[in-house]
Amino acid sequence: MESAGVHGQQLLITGATSGIGLAAAEALAARGARLAMVARSASRGRDAAARITAAGGSGARVDVLEADLSSLASVRRLAAEVLDRYARLDVLVNNAGAMFATRQLTEDGIEATWAVNHLAPFLLTTLLLDRLEASAPARIVTTASDAHKGAQIPFDDFGAQRSYRARGFGRYGESKLANILFTAELARRLTGTGVTATCFHPGLVASGFNRNNGWLLSAAMTMLRPFSRTAEKGADTLVWLVESSEVAGQSGGYYVDRRQVDPSAAARDLEVARRLWQLSEEQVGVSAPA
């Protein structure tokens, strides 16, 4: 048996208006999943929902929820809307991500890459944990990256005031390391609940990612396109982690092309994972069961 099946299940996915998120949403809709997608722009959300609905056929159900994932207040409103609208939640996919060439601060005074890539999924997940546990067996899948290799969590410079490196690539790597450490600690905390947490590396994907950072980085992404995989290929492991019976009950792993692999040594440091969790709680002002 290859698939546990997502037909009729309720999924919430961030970052589904383009790239691998959109490709994954189309694939999951075609398998009969009920999708709630998070979009910052209402118009882009409608356009993506139309594509996803077309992929799913006449019975497809796609809801668009608006949220700015750089804002903690917006993430809280999103979680409240999800809890109000959906009596159960079978899968949460934390896929949205961003990179900024220059250091920017959000309305909360938090460095933007960290806010979008780490704190948003951290806060959204913790606010939805009770609903996920009540819906068990349930899954949480987070998009990480091999960009984490070589990175360390900068506990002495959490806001990247002194170390915003190489047009944001260094900070992006730190945030992706945080995704893997978050998954590991989340899996530990969820032991025995019936909810699993996994993360994955999609590969270098030809998408709109990093085209918000000026002509130089946009041109670099264009030059890399011939060496990039399609969004559908990049989404393959995400879809597999959401629906496959092969990973049912497996938690805490980092996957590349449907294989569990070891991330960097820094990403396997469970003490760092616990410390990061505690500091993340302080940043977003929530706590979750230990």
NORZIUR-V284049 format. One line per field, one symbol per residue. phi: phi as a letter, one per 40 degrees, with the letter a starting at -180 (. if undefined). psi: psi as a letter, one per 40 degrees, with the letter a starting at -180 (. if undefined). burial: I if it has 9 or more other C-alpha atoms within 8 Angstrom, else O. A space follows every 50 residues. Layout:
# NORZIUR-V284049
phi->???
psi->???
burial->???
This chain:
# NORZIUR-V284049
phi->.cbcgbdgccbbbcgbcafccccccccccccgccbbbcbcbccccccccc ccccccgcccbbbbbcabccbccccccccccccccbcbacabbcbcaaab cbcbbcccgbdccccccbcccccdcccbdccccccdcbbbbbcbaccccg cbccccadcfcbbcbffgcccdccccccdccdccccccccdgcgbbbbaa bcgcbcaccgccbgccccccccccdcbccccccccdcdccccbcccbcgc agcbbbfgbcbcccdccbccccccccdcccdcccgbbbdc
psi->hdhdheheihihhifeeiadddddddddddeeihhhihidhddddddddd dddddeadeihhihhhiheehddddddddddddddhdihdhhhgdiiiih dihiiieefihddddddddddddddddeddddddeihiihhhhaieeehe iihgdefdefdefgigfedddddddddddddddddddddeheeehihiii heihhgaeheeefidddddddddeddeiiiddddedddddddehedeheh ieihihfehhihaiddeehddddddddddddddefiiih.
burial->OOOIOIOOIIIIIIIIIIIIIIIIIIIIIIIIIIIIIIIIOIOIIIIIIO IIIIIIOOOIIIOIIIIIIIIIOIIIIIIOOOIOOOOIIIIIIIIIOIII IOIOIIOOOIIIIIIIIIIIIIIIIIIIOOIIIOIIOIIIIIIIIIIIIO IOOOOOIOOIOOOIOOIIIIIIIIIIIIIIIIIIIIIOOIOOOIIIIIII IIIOIIIOOIIOIOOOIIOOIOOIIOOIIIIIOIIIIIIIIIIIIOOOOI IIIIIIOOOOOOIIOOIIIIOOIIOIIOOIIOOIOOOOOO
